[in-house]
Structure formats: C-alpha cells, structure tokens
Amino acid sequence: MSLDSTAIAAWQAGPRLPLTLFRKIPSTNGYAKTYAASHAVTTAQAFLAEEQTAGYGKRGRTFYSPPATGVYLSLLVPAATVTPLAPGLLTTGTAVAVVTVLQRFFPAALFHVKWVNDILVDNKKCGGILVEQTHQAVVIGIGLNLFTPQFPAAIQTKAGAVTEQPVDRNIVIAGLLDALQALLPDYHTGMFLPAYRALAPMLGRPVTVQVGETVLAGIATAIDTAGALVVTAADGQQHVLTAGEVTKVTLPANDYKG
C-alpha cells in the first residue's frame, strides 16, 4: 500500500502534524535541514518519502532506502522544543519509542538496539536514528526497512527487514508520530533509559568502539543517565562515550558482530 498523508492522519491518536510526502527524494533529513535554513521553524512538522536515493546515517554512511517497502521519516522541531539539546537522551529515547511501536505491530519479532542509534531485529540492522541540529531547529530522522525483500550484497549479512510480509506503513508511521510527540516534552528525564538498557544486548559484553580516529576495546558496562556508553578497558579505566560507533559486539547466541 502506498503512503497516504490523509490515512496517516486518520490513524494518529495524538495531534496531527503538518506532513510533506515525497515520492522520491535524496534524503528526508537533508530536505528538513535545507527547509530549516530558509524557513522559520515555529512548530513541529514531518517529512516522509516513498524512496530515498541518498539516505544516510551516522558518519555519512549510506542507508538503503528502496521504494515502497520502508519508512523514511524526518521530524523537524523547533530547537526550543528540546532545549537544552541532549543528543544522547534524544537518540536513546527515540530508539525506545521506535521499538515500542514496532513491537506493538510485530509482537513475534525480537528487537534490540545497538548503541547508540541502530535498531536490530533478530540481530540484523533493520533501522537507524539520526538526530541533527541545524538553523535553530532539530531533525529527528528515522529509517526503517519494514519488508524490504532483498538487500545489496555488501550489506546482506548485516541488514534485515522487520517482517517478510507487506504491511500498511501508514499505520506504523502514525504510531511513530504519536510516540515521538509523546516523548519530546519529557525526554530530558531519561525515564526510558531502563527500557533502553534492557534492549541493549552489548551490556556486559566485549565491544569495540570507534570514536573519531580512536578505536577503544573493552567491556560495555553501562548506559549512564545521559545515554552515554560506559566502556571499561582492560586496564580498568572507564571511558564515558557520548559519541562514537560500536563497530563490533560479540553476542553469545549467534556470535553476532555489529
């Protein structure tokens, strides 16, 4: 089923946001940032695409965004809505909101998160979150491969779809918009952090994290109250990471390495 802004609004339980729907666009996050550069952003609004030709995630990495099978959504909010901006909490809170919605629609699926912004299903990446600040506004980007039938060879071992069956994406998107609007007013409290920690299988496991040009190995010992990852190195030193990417995590169930 094609995306339909009227259908999405009808399925929403909370306030209806202005929503711009594109058939094809390079990136919804990129568009949101360009929009914010030339418009006063006084209220939240959403940008949605059937297909992205240049979808991206952290460190500019490509996010595979084929037509008609995924969710490519960016929520643009005034900076005042999330001030002071706490990226770690906004990203982890969004991750919990996304998984909560997905679990409601796909109760048989096994979801996890990989710090800080990857959504996993059956230990394969099915989605990502990218928070960006620009021009007195903040963009919360969500990319999900809902029922993508096939992935490029380069990512087949790591990427996965939420389900094998086509679903009405309008209903899922309505749930995501409701969940994000419910999150934003109180995200600074970090009330969702216990749920995030429960979804993070790397805690207590060996990890390798890349922070800029530095690679750090150790045990992922905690997610702190700011959403930062605490890694304890072999020498016992604790590193509190507010940015970076977990490039490897070993899980006992299937030796998954992120």
C-alpha positions in Angstrom: 0.0 0.0 0.0 1.3 3.5 -0.9 1.9 6.1 1.7 -1.0 8.5 2.2 -0.8 11.5 4.4 -4.6 11.5 4.9 -4.5 7.9 6.0 -1.6 8.6 8.4 -3.5 11.4 10.0 -6.6 9.3 10.4 -4.6 6.6 12.2 -3.0 9.0 14.6 -4.3 9.1 18.1 -2.5 12.4 19.0 -2.2 15.8 17.4 -1.9 15.8 13.6 1.3 17.3 12.4 1.9 19.0 9.1 3.3 16.3 6.9 5.0 16.6 3.5 5.1 13.4 1.4 7.6 12.8 -1.4 7.6 10.1 -3.9 11.4 10.2 -4.3 14.0 12.4 -2.6 17.7 12.2 -1.8 17.2 12.3 1.9 14.3 13.4 4.2 16.9 14.6 6.8 18.7 16.6 4.1 15.5 18.2 3.0 14.5 19.0 6.5 17.8 20.8 7.1 17.5 22.7 3.9 14.0 23.7 4.8 15.0 24.9 8.2 17.7 27.1 6.6 15.1 29.2 4.7 12.0 29.0 6.9 11.2 29.9 10.5 10.5 26.7 12.3 7.9 27.5 14.9 6.0 24.2 15.1 6.9 20.6 14.5 6.4 19.1 11.1 7.3 15.8 9.4 8.8 14.9 6.0 8.3 11.5 4.6 9.4 9.7 1.4 8.5 6.6 -0.5 12.1 6.3 -1.6 15.4 7.9 -0.7 18.2 8.0 -3.3 20.9 9.2 -0.9 19.7 8.2 2.6 22.4 8.4 5.2 23.2 7.6 8.8 26.0 8.4 11.2 29.3 9.3 9.7 27.6 9.7 6.4 27.1 6.0 5.9 24.5 5.1 3.3 21.1 3.8 4.4 19.5 1.6 1.9 16.1 3.1 1.1 14.3 1.3 -1.7 10.8 2.3 -2.9 7.6 1.2 -1.2 8.9 -1.1 1.5 10.3 1.1 4.2 9.8 4.1 6.4 12.0 7.2 5.7 10.8 9.8 8.1 12.2 13.1 9.5 10.6 15.1 12.2 11.7 18.8 12.3 11.1 20.5 15.6 11.9 24.0 16.9 15.1 24.0 18.9 13.2 25.4 21.9 11.1 22.2 22.0 14.2 20.2 23.0 16.4 22.8 24.7 18.8 22.3 26.1 19.6 19.7 23.5 20.7 16.4 25.0 21.6 14.3 21.9 22.3 11.1 23.9 18.9 11.2 25.5 17.0 12.2 22.4 18.6 9.4 20.4 18.1 6.7 23.0 14.6 7.9 23.8 13.7 7.8 20.1 15.1 4.3 19.8 12.8 3.1 22.7 9.8 4.9 21.1 10.5 3.2 17.7 11.0 -0.3 19.2 7.9 0.1 21.3 5.8 0.9 18.2 7.4 -1.9 16.2 6.9 -4.4 19.0 3.2 -3.5 19.1 2.7 -4.2 15.4 5.1 -7.1 15.2 4.9 -8.9 18.6 6.7 -12.0 17.3 9.9 -10.2 16.3 12.9 -9.9 18.5 14.1 -6.3 18.7 17.3 -4.9 20.2 19.2 -1.7 20.0 22.9 -1.2 19.3 24.2 1.9 21.0 23.5 4.4 20.1 21.2 4.6 17.2 20.8 1.2 15.5 17.6 -0.8 15.6 18.1 -4.6 15.3 15.7 -7.4 14.6 16.9 -10.9 15.0 20.4 -9.4 15.4 20.3 -7.7 12.0 20.0 -4.0 11.5 16.6 -3.0 10.3 16.7 0.7 11.1 18.6 3.6 12.4 18.0 7.0 14.0 19.9 10.2 13.2 19.5 13.4 15.3 20.9 16.5 13.7 20.8 20.2 14.9 20.5 22.9 12.3 19.4 26.5 11.9 17.7 26.8 15.3 15.9 23.5 14.7 16.5 19.8 15.4 15.8 17.0 13.0 15.0 13.5 14.2 15.4 11.1 11.4 14.1 7.5 11.4 14.9 5.0 8.7 13.3 1.5 8.8 13.4 -1.4 6.4 10.0 -2.8 7.1 9.5 -5.5 4.5 12.5 -5.0 2.1 12.7 -8.3 0.2 16.4 -8.1 -0.7 19.5 -6.1 0.2 22.6 -5.3 -1.8 25.3 -8.0 -1.5 27.6 -5.7 0.5 25.1 -5.5 3.5 23.2 -8.8 3.2 25.0 -10.3 6.3 24.1 -7.3 8.5 20.9 -5.8 7.2 17.4 -7.3 7.8 13.8 -6.4 7.4 11.3 -6.2 10.3 8.9 -8.6 8.5 8.7 -10.7 5.4 5.1 -9.7 4.7 3.9 -6.4 3.2 2.3 -4.2 5.8 0.3 -1.0 5.8 3.1 1.5 6.5 0.6 4.3 7.1 -0.5 2.7 10.4 3.1 2.2 11.5 4.1 5.8 10.7 1.0 7.1 12.6 2.2 5.2 15.6 5.7 6.6 15.3 4.5 10.2 15.0 2.3 9.7 18.1 5.2 8.2 20.0 7.7 10.9 19.1 5.2 13.6 20.2 4.7 11.9 23.5 8.5 11.6 24.0 9.6 15.1 23.4 8.1 17.1 26.3 9.8 14.9 29.0 12.8 13.3 27.2 15.2 15.1 29.4 14.1 13.0 32.4 15.5 9.8 30.8 12.5 7.9 32.0 13.0 5.5 29.1 16.6 4.6 30.0 15.7 1.4 31.9 13.9 0.2 28.7 16.8 1.1 26.5 19.3 -0.8 28.7 17.0 -3.8 28.6 17.1 -3.6 24.8 20.9 -3.3 24.6 22.5 -6.8 24.4 26.0 -5.4 24.4 25.9 -4.5 28.1 28.3 -6.8 29.9 29.9 -7.9 26.6 33.2 -7.2 24.8 32.8 -4.3 22.4 35.0 -2.3 20.1 34.0 1.4 19.7 35.3 3.9 17.2 35.4 7.5 18.4 36.7 9.7 15.6 40.1 8.1 14.7 40.4 6.3 18.0 39.4 2.7 18.5 38.6 1.6 22.0 38.1 -2.0 23.2 36.7 -3.1 26.5 33.5 -4.3 28.3 30.3 -2.3 27.8 29.5 -1.9 31.5 26.6 0.7 31.5 24.4 3.2 29.7 24.6 6.3 32.0 21.9 8.8 32.8 22.8 10.9 29.8 22.6 8.0 27.4 26.3 7.7 27.2 28.0 4.3 26.9 30.5 3.4 29.6 33.3 1.1 28.5 35.8 -0.4 30.9 39.1 -1.1 29.3 41.4 -4.0 30.1 43.4 -1.7 32.5 40.3 -1.0 34.5 39.9 2.6 33.2 36.3 3.7 32.5 35.6 5.6 29.4 32.3 7.5 29.2 31.4 7.9 25.5 28.9 10.5 24.4 29.7 9.9 20.7 31.1 7.1 18.6 30.0 3.9 17.0 30.1 0.3 18.3 31.8 -1.4 15.4 32.0 -4.8 17.0 30.0 -6.5 19.7 30.1 -10.3 20.4 26.8 -11.9 21.5 26.7 -15.4 22.8 23.6 -16.5 20.9 25.0 -16.4 17.4 28.4 -14.7 17.6 26.9 -11.6 16.0 29.4 -8.9 15.4 28.0 -5.5 14.7 
